[in-house]
């Protein structure tokens, strides 16, 4: 019976444990209060990092969005400039094509002018009237007029060195400025292009 008495004495010497003063861990073990505070602080830090990460992601998305918008605007500007350059190129091509076409027609007409001059002289002398050549001359002139050919040099109009070539000058008291007195050889123009100036006699004011 002596051993049992010693156990009772030992139990009497032990102090009771106040579980309310020491927090328990999940497994029921006693956990120090400072460790609990550290755990809560770590959780708060994780929350702050998470919120900071969300803010950083939002900033990155905003920056990428602005960069993409700038890139889109740049591509739009490039496309607009390219479209304008293409329109200008087409305009130049059309203008050059029209000018080249007019130049070719002018060269062809210039090569036909000697024959036209012969027909004009024959018509002036009455040699074409009633002859087959009269119809040929009419068809030829009609064909050339469809291409825009027009005569320059008319008696009585002011002398213009841009379209007239003065062969002779005739002093006259009847004019106050240089005036075409006679057309020696007719001139021709194709649109704004002078194919051949008119050779004319010019009446000049008598001094």
C-alpha positions in Angstrom: 0.0 0.0 0.0 3.0 2.3 0.4 3.4 2.9 -3.4 -0.1 4.1 -3.8 0.4 6.7 -1.0 3.4 8.1 -2.9 1.3 8.5 -6.1 -1.3 10.4 -4.1 1.3 12.7 -2.7 2.7 13.4 -6.1 -0.7 14.2 -7.5 -1.3 16.6 -4.6 1.9 18.5 -5.5 0.9 19.1 -9.2 -0.8 22.4 -10.0 -4.0 22.3 -12.1 -3.7 23.5 -15.7 -5.8 26.4 -16.7 -6.7 25.7 -20.3 -8.4 29.1 -20.7 -5.0 30.9 -20.4 -3.2 28.8 -23.1 -4.7 28.6 -26.6 -4.9 25.1 -28.1 -3.7 24.2 -31.5 -5.9 22.4 -34.0 -4.6 19.0 -32.7 -5.5 20.0 -29.1 -1.9 20.9 -28.1 -1.2 24.1 -26.2 0.1 26.9 -28.5 2.0 30.0 -27.4 0.0 33.3 -27.8 2.9 35.0 -29.6 2.9 32.3 -32.2 -0.8 32.9 -32.8 -0.2 36.7 -33.3 2.5 35.9 -35.7 0.2 33.7 -37.7 -2.5 36.4 -37.9 0.2 38.9 -39.0 1.3 36.6 -41.7 -2.2 36.1 -42.9 -2.7 39.9 -43.0 0.6 40.3 -45.0 -0.7 37.7 -47.5 -3.9 39.6 -47.9 -1.9 42.9 -48.5 0.4 41.2 -51.0 -2.7 39.7 -52.8 -4.3 43.2 -53.0 -1.0 44.7 -54.2 -0.8 42.0 -56.8 -4.3 42.7 -58.1 -3.4 46.5 -58.3 -0.2 45.7 -60.2 -2.2 43.4 -62.6 -4.6 46.3 -63.2 -1.8 48.7 -63.9 -0.2 46.3 -66.3 -3.5 45.8 -68.1 -4.0 49.6 -68.3 -0.5 50.1 -69.7 -0.9 47.4 -72.3 -4.3 48.8 -73.2 -2.8 52.3 -73.8 0.1 50.8 -75.8 -2.3 48.9 -77.9 -4.4 52.0 -78.5 -1.4 54.0 -79.6 -0.3 51.2 -81.9 -3.8 51.1 -83.4 -3.8 54.8 -83.9 -0.3 54.6 -85.5 -1.5 51.9 -87.9 -4.6 54.0 -88.8 -2.4 57.0 -89.5 -0.1 55.0 -91.7 -3.0 53.5 -93.6 -4.5 57.0 -94.1 -1.1 58.3 -95.4 -0.8 55.3 -97.7 -4.3 55.8 -99.0 -3.6 59.5 -99.7 -0.3 58.6 -101.5 -2.1 56.0 -103.6 -4.7 58.5 -104.6 -2.0 61.1 -105.5 -0.2 58.4 -107.5 -3.3 57.4 -109.4 -3.9 61.1 -110.2 -0.4 61.5 -111.5 -0.7 58.3 -113.5 -3.9 59.5 -115.1 -2.5 62.9 -115.8 0.6 61.5 -117.3 -1.4 59.0 -119.3 -3.6 61.8 -120.7 -0.6 63.9 -121.5 1.2 61.0 -123.3 -2.0 60.2 -125.2 -2.3 63.9 -126.3 1.4 64.0 -127.3 1.0 60.9 -129.5 -2.1 62.3 -131.2 -0.2 65.6 -131.7 2.7 63.8 -133.4 0.3 61.9 -135.7 -1.6 65.1 -136.6 1.7 66.9 -137.1 2.7 64.3 -139.6 -0.6 64.8 -141.5 -0.4 68.6 -141.6 1.3 68.7 -145.0 -1.5 66.7 -146.6 -4.1 68.9 -144.8 -2.3 72.0 -146.1 -2.5 70.7 -149.7 -6.3 70.0 -149.3 -6.8 73.5 -147.9 -5.0 75.2 -150.8 -6.9 73.0 -153.3 -10.2 74.0 -151.5 -9.2 77.7 -151.6 -8.7 77.5 -155.4 -12.0 75.6 -155.9 -10.3 72.4 -157.0 -12.1 70.2 -154.5 -15.6 71.3 -155.2 -17.6 68.4 -156.7 -14.6 66.0 -156.7 -14.1 62.8 -154.6 -11.3 64.6 -152.7 -13.9 67.0 -151.2 -15.5 64.2 -149.3 -12.1 62.8 -148.2 -11.1 66.2 -146.9 -14.4 66.5 -144.9 -14.0 63.1 -143.4 -10.4 63.8 -142.4 -11.2 67.1 -140.7 -14.2 65.5 -138.9 -12.0 62.7 -137.6 -9.3 65.1 -136.4 -11.9 67.4 -134.7 -13.1 64.4 -132.7 -9.7 64.3 -131.1 -9.9 67.9 -130.1 -8.0 69.5 -133.0 -8.9 73.1 -133.6 -7.5 75.8 -136.0 -5.7 78.9 -134.7 -5.0 82.0 -136.6 -8.0 84.1 -137.8 -7.8 87.4 -139.7 -8.7 90.4 -137.5 -7.7 88.9 -134.2 -5.0 90.4 -132.0 -1.5 89.1 -132.7 -0.5 86.5 -130.0 3.1 85.3 -130.2 2.1 82.2 -128.3 0.0 80.9 -131.3 1.1 83.2 -134.2 4.3 83.4 -136.1 4.7 86.7 -137.8 6.0 86.4 -141.4 5.6 90.0 -142.4 4.6 93.2 -140.7 2.4 95.7 -142.5 2.2 99.3 -141.0 -1.4 100.4 -141.0 -3.3 103.5 -139.8 -6.4 101.4 -139.3 -5.1 99.5 -136.2 -4.1 100.5 -132.7 -2.5 97.2 -131.9 -0.8 94.4 -133.7 -3.5 92.5 -135.6 -3.6 89.5 -137.9 -4.0 90.8 -141.4 -3.7 87.5 -143.3 -3.2 83.8 -142.5 -0.5 82.5 -144.7 -0.5 79.0 -143.2 -3.0 77.9 -140.7 -2.0 76.8 -137.2 -3.5 74.0 -135.1 -3.8 73.2 -131.4 -4.9 70.1 -129.6 -6.5 71.1 -126.3 -3.9 73.3 -124.7 -1.0 71.9 -126.7 0.0 73.9 -129.8 0.7 71.6 -132.6 1.8 74.3 -135.0 1.7 78.1 -134.8 -0.2 80.0 -137.5 2.0 81.8 -140.0 0.5 85.2 -140.4 1.0 88.7 -141.8 0.6 91.3 -139.1 -0.8 94.8 -139.3 1.1 97.1 -136.9 0.1 100.6 -135.9 1.6 103.3 -138.2 3.9 105.5 -136.1 
